[in-house]
Amino acid sequence: MINKEECLRIIASQRTDEVVITTMGTSVPWAKISTHPLDYASVGSAMGHAADLALGIALARSDKKVVVLNGDGSMLMCLGTLATITGLDKLPSNYILFVCDNGTYEVTGNQPVPRNPNLSWITIAEGIGFQEVHEFDEIEILQANLPKIWNKTGPIFVSLKIQQANEPPPDRWGGFKYPYLQETLATSTHNLRKSLLM
């Protein structure tokens, strides 16, 4: 199993000017690493829709790579997004979806995600039509392979087997000092749009 913070630092090391959409258990750890204007925390809204939002951005800005740092609980809440991604006439070649899989709803107290213990994100992603599918449970292997994956044509699905952690619920109401969690959802969305239009 991979330590989540260490994993996010490796992802951040690949980052240049990509849009990065975080949600739930990835939002605060990512904010400790990055203050890029193209960071966007999909919190304070409907849970499970980070991958949808990122898809919309990827389709609107096909010249800009879009990276989603999703959780397994959030991904299960919106599995239809995977079918939408691979069912498009023109696949989003600029889209990378990471699913951080620790088997729990981390930010609400680590309740187990109700699922078959043999659930395989690789099987789901391949079955739904992703051509680029990867899974990692060792940090050294992730570090060695991520640079190659990063530059492949998407859509790309990456399952990350991460250790259980104890991230508190992210919010936009002053509980966290990180800039992208200090703004309202509307302000954050407006600022991302402005950055993308520059």
Secondary structure, DSSP 8 states (H G I E B T S, - for coil): -B-HHHHHHHHHHH-SS-EEEE-GGGHHHHHTT---TTEEE--SS-TT-HHHHHHHHHHH-TTS-EEEEEEHHHHHHTTHHHHHHHHSSS--TTEEEEEEE-SEEGGGT-EE--S-TT--HHHHHHHHT-SEEEEES-HHHHHHHHHHHHTS-S-EEEEEEB---------SSSS---HHHHS-HHHHHHHHHHHHH-
